[in-house]
Amino acid sequence: MPQPQSNFKGMLLADAHFEDVSLKSARFIDVNLANASFANVSFLGSKFTDVNLANVAITDANLEGMTINGILVTELLQAFSAR
């Protein structure tokens, strides 16, 4: 039996708290996540297109296979460290 599909359009969910929730295969289109925080979250296989990553901080993350504009991030970090 397929899982029910939820649709949230034009909703205000500011300051919402999601814990132990599955949003697997969810689609976020024209969504404002400014100042959101993510901890212990899996973005495995996720794709980000036309996103604003200004002032985003990523710490303690597994970056294996992550690319930015087709370039492996791990290779970029290795090249930066070698300078």
C-alpha positions as CSV (number, residue, x, y, z in Angstrom):
1,M,0.0,0.0,0.0
2,P,1.6,3.4,-1.0
3,Q,2.3,5.9,1.7
4,P,0.0,9.0,1.7
5,Q,1.4,12.0,0.1
6,S,1.4,15.3,1.9
7,N,1.4,18.6,0.1
8,F,2.2,21.9,1.7
9,K,1.7,24.9,-0.6
10,G,1.6,28.5,0.6
11,M,2.1,27.4,4.2
12,L,3.9,29.2,6.9
13,L,6.0,26.7,8.9
14,A,8.5,29.2,10.4
15,D,10.2,28.1,13.6
16,A,8.9,24.5,13.0
17,H,10.8,21.7,14.6
18,F,11.2,18.3,12.9
19,E,12.8,15.5,14.8
20,D,13.0,11.8,13.9
21,V,11.0,12.6,10.7
22,S,11.5,11.0,7.3
23,L,11.3,13.5,4.3
24,K,12.8,10.9,2.0
25,S,12.3,11.8,-1.7
26,A,10.6,15.1,-0.6
27,R,10.8,18.0,-3.1
28,F,11.4,21.5,-2.0
29,I,10.5,24.1,-4.6
30,D,10.7,27.9,-3.9
31,V,11.3,27.3,-0.2
32,N,12.9,29.7,2.2
33,L,15.2,27.8,4.6
34,A,17.2,30.9,5.7
35,N,18.8,30.5,9.1
36,A,17.6,26.9,9.3
37,S,19.9,24.4,11.0
38,F,20.5,20.8,10.2
39,A,22.1,18.3,12.6
40,N,22.5,14.5,12.0
41,V,20.7,14.8,8.7
42,S,21.3,12.6,5.6
43,F,21.3,14.4,2.3
44,L,22.6,11.2,0.6
45,G,21.9,11.5,-3.2
46,S,20.2,14.8,-2.8
47,K,20.5,17.4,-5.6
48,F,20.6,21.2,-5.1
49,T,19.8,23.3,-8.2
50,D,19.5,27.1,-8.3
51,V,20.2,27.5,-4.6
52,N,21.6,30.4,-2.6
53,L,24.4,29.0,-0.4
54,A,25.7,32.4,0.7
55,N,27.1,32.3,4.2
56,V,26.3,28.6,4.6
57,A,28.7,26.8,7.0
58,I,29.3,23.1,6.7
59,T,31.2,21.4,9.6
60,D,31.9,17.7,10.5
61,A,30.4,16.5,7.2
62,N,31.1,13.4,5.0
63,L,31.8,15.0,1.7
64,E,32.7,11.8,-0.3
65,G,31.3,12.1,-3.8
66,M,29.9,15.6,-3.2
67,T,30.4,17.8,-6.3
68,I,29.9,21.5,-6.9
69,N,29.4,22.3,-10.6
70,G,30.8,18.9,-11.4
71,I,34.0,19.2,-9.3
72,L,34.6,16.9,-6.4
73,V,34.7,18.9,-3.2
74,T,37.2,16.5,-1.6
75,E,39.6,17.2,-4.5
76,L,39.1,21.0,-4.1
77,L,39.9,20.7,-0.4
78,Q,43.0,18.6,-1.0
79,A,44.2,21.1,-3.6
80,F,43.6,24.0,-1.1
81,S,45.4,22.2,1.7
82,A,48.4,21.5,-0.6
83,R,48.9,25.2,-1.3
